[in-house]
Amino acid sequence: MPGDLQQLILQYALEWFNATKPPPPSYVPYVVQLHWIAPTYGVCKINTDGSHNSVSRFIGAGGLLRDNYGAWIKGFSVNLGVGSVLEAELWGIFLGLHLAWESSFRFVEVESDSSVAVALLSSSTISTHPLFSLSSCCKLKVQAGWRCSIKHIFRKQNVAADVLASKSSEFGPGVQYFTEVPAFLVNCLAADAIGVSRSRVVCA
């Protein structure tokens, strides 16, 4: 038990460090142009994101499926009640994977702007981690009988999923599925489809 507790503390510390560490002072900031990148032909891209209200602690998630032309396939937004940022991110990934599987896609790419969530799903998780069950469910989905990958992207490349996640607070508890493009997402999808760039300051 003491060994498990020590591992849990170290894992928490690492997650916090990776999420909050500032760039080294010697790094020079500069502006890059980023845009959503369409998948290759025959691959379904899943973009997901989580939302968190620092005052109420209410969380939500959103995501969407698109083809190699950037065309809308399906999407979702979910009001999750009270929870953590990481919990919201993981629920977004899980529901995105579930929606893609149920829609019969077998070649998928998942993109999330949460480096912590992607790292958690790319490594072993100890059983005492508070999100062990949720992260394990995500891993089981990834390892199902399909070709599936998960990678981290910048928020500027994940705008559509961010909009869906932020809208979650407007719905009642549970998942809201969208078969048609919601009106509030039309312009964003059009911009992604034609490769509109968005500026981001990075350090190197």
Residue pairs with C-beta under 8 A, 6 or more apart in sequence:
4 126
4 127
4 128
5 128
7 126
7 128
8 126
8 128
8 129
11 125
11 126
11 129
15 86
15 116
15 119
15 120
18 115
18 116
18 119
19 115
19 116
23 29
23 203
24 203
27 203
27 204
28 203
28 204
29 201
29 202
29 203
30 201
30 202
30 203
30 204
31 199
31 200
31 201
31 202
32 199
32 200
32 202
33 197
33 198
33 199
33 200
34 154
34 156
34 157
34 197
34 198
34 199
34 200
35 156
35 157
35 192
35 195
35 196
35 197
35 198
36 47
36 70
36 157
36 158
36 159
36 160
36 192
36 195
37 157
38 45
38 66
38 67
38 68
38 69
38 70
38 193
39 45
39 66
39 67
39 68
39 109
40 68
41 68
42 68
42 107
43 68
43 107
43 108
43 109
44 65
44 66
44 67
44 73
44 100
44 103
44 105
44 107
44 108
44 109
45 65
45 66
45 67
45 108
45 109
45 111
46 63
46 64
46 65
46 96
46 97
46 99
46 100
46 108
46 109
46 110
46 111
47 63
47 64
47 66
47 96
47 110
47 111
47 112
47 158
47 160
47 161
48 61
48 62
48 63
48 89
48 92
48 93
48 95
48 96
48 110
48 111
48 112
48 161
48 165
49 61
49 62
49 63
49 89
49 92
49 112
49 113
49 114
49 158
49 161
49 162
49 164
49 165
50 59
50 60
50 61
50 85
50 86
50 87
50 88
50 89
50 90
50 91
50 92
50 114
50 117
50 165
51 59
51 60
51 61
51 62
51 88
51 162
51 165
51 166
51 168
51 169
52 58
52 59
52 83
52 84
52 85
52 88
53 59
53 169
56 82
57 82
57 83
58 79
58 80
58 81
58 82
58 169
59 80
59 81
59 82
59 83
59 84
59 85
59 87
59 88
59 91
60 77
60 78
60 79
60 80
60 88
60 165
60 166
60 167
60 168
60 169
61 77
61 78
61 80
61 88
61 89
61 91
61 92
61 95
61 165
61 168
62 75
62 76
62 77
62 78
62 92
62 161
62 162
62 163
62 164
62 165
62 166
62 167
62 168
63 75
63 76
63 92
63 93
63 95
63 96
63 99
63 161
63 164
63 165
64 72
64 73
64 74
64 75
64 76
64 96
64 160
64 161
64 164
64 178
64 185
65 72
65 73
65 74
65 75
65 96
65 99
65 100
65 103
65 105
66 72
66 73
66 189
66 192
67 73
69 193
70 189
70 192
70 193
70 194
71 193
72 180
72 181
72 189
73 103
74 99
74 103
74 177
74 178
74 179
75 164
75 177
75 178
75 181
75 182
75 185
76 95
76 96
76 99
76 164
76 175
76 176
76 177
76 178
77 164
77 165
77 167
77 168
77 171
77 175
77 176
77 178
78 91
78 92
78 95
78 168
78 171
78 174
78 175
78 176
79 168
79 169
79 171
79 172
79 173
79 174
79 176
80 87
80 88
80 91
80 168
80 173
81 173
84 131
85 114
86 114
86 116
86 117
86 120
86 131
87 131
87 134
88 165
89 112
89 114
89 116
89 117
90 117
90 120
90 121
90 131
90 134
90 135
90 138
91 134
92 112
92 161
92 165
93 110
93 112
93 117
93 121
93 138
93 150
94 134
94 137
94 138
94 141
95 175
96 110
97 108
97 110
97 138
97 141
97 142
97 148
98 141
99 177
100 108
101 141
101 144
101 146
105 146
106 145
106 146
106 147
107 146
107 147
108 146
108 147
108 148
108 149
109 148
109 149
109 150
109 151
110 142
110 148
110 149
110 150
110 151
111 150
111 151
111 152
111 153
111 157
111 158
112 118
112 150
112 151
112 152
112 153
112 158
113 152
113 153
113 154
113 155
113 157
113 158
113 161
113 162
114 152
115 152
118 150
118 151
118 152
120 131
120 135
121 135
121 138
121 139
121 142
121 150
122 150
125 131
125 132
125 135
125 136
126 132
129 135
141 148
142 148
142 150
154 200
155 162
155 200
156 198
156 199
156 200
157 198
159 188
159 191
159 192
159 198
160 185
160 188
160 189
160 192
163 184
163 185
163 188
164 182
164 185
167 182
167 184
168 176
181 189
